[in-house]
Amino acid sequence: MLTHSLPPSASKPVTHTSIARYLTSIEAAKHLRLSERTLSYLRAQSGGPPFIAISRRRIVYDVAELDRWARSRQFNSISEYAA
């Protein structure tokens, strides 16, 4: 009878915070409640959330960065936004 033992790291529970979760452009747009076109426009204008270019045709977004970017656009009044 053969027994297999797992490496010590495999026995540790994996938490959501320890795994970077990446979303496609479509998923990221849904996450932010934007259209995919708006997210693409923001990316082209350097005004959107940080992204990772896996290749020329494959763009992904880290969920934590999407949330951080959205929070950075939080304002208390219209006058703050216009400034």
C-alpha positions in Angstrom: 0.0 0.0 0.0 1.4 3.3 -1.1 0.7 6.5 0.9 1.2 9.9 -0.4 2.0 12.8 1.8 1.3 16.4 0.9 4.0 19.1 1.3 3.5 21.2 4.4 2.3 24.2 2.3 -0.5 22.1 0.8 -2.1 21.4 4.2 -2.6 25.1 4.9 -6.0 26.5 4.1 -6.0 29.0 1.2 -7.7 32.2 1.9 -9.3 34.5 -0.7 -6.9 37.3 0.2 -3.9 35.2 -0.6 -5.0 34.5 -4.2 -4.8 37.3 -6.7 -8.0 37.1 -8.7 -7.9 38.4 -12.3 -10.8 39.4 -14.4 -11.2 39.8 -18.2 -12.2 43.2 -19.6 -15.8 42.1 -19.7 -15.8 40.8 -16.2 -14.0 43.9 -14.9 -16.5 46.2 -16.6 -19.4 44.2 -14.9 -17.5 44.4 -11.6 -17.3 48.2 -11.9 -20.8 48.4 -13.5 -19.4 50.1 -16.5 -19.8 49.2 -20.2 -16.9 47.3 -21.7 -16.6 50.2 -24.2 -16.2 52.7 -21.4 -13.5 50.6 -19.7 -11.7 50.3 -23.0 -11.9 54.1 -23.5 -10.5 54.7 -20.0 -7.7 52.3 -20.6 -6.8 54.1 -23.9 -6.9 57.5 -22.2 -4.8 56.3 -19.2 -7.6 57.2 -16.8 -8.9 53.8 -15.9 -7.8 51.2 -13.4 -4.4 49.5 -13.7 -4.4 46.5 -16.0 -2.1 43.7 -16.9 -1.3 43.0 -20.6 -0.8 39.3 -20.8 -0.4 39.7 -24.5 -1.4 42.3 -27.1 -4.9 40.8 -27.2 -5.3 39.6 -23.6 -5.9 42.2 -20.9 -6.7 41.3 -17.3 -7.5 43.2 -14.2 -6.7 42.4 -10.6 -9.9 42.7 -8.5 -8.1 44.4 -5.6 -6.8 47.1 -8.1 -10.3 47.6 -9.5 -11.6 48.2 -6.0 -8.7 50.5 -5.1 -9.3 52.5 -8.2 -13.0 52.8 -7.6 -12.4 54.0 -4.0 -9.9 56.6 -5.2 -12.8 58.2 -7.2 -14.9 58.6 -4.1 -16.1 62.1 -3.3 -18.1 63.8 -0.6 -19.6 66.5 -2.8 -19.9 67.6 -6.5 -17.6 70.5 -5.8 -14.8 68.0 -4.8 -15.3 66.2 -8.1 -15.2 69.3 -10.2 -12.0 70.6 -8.5 
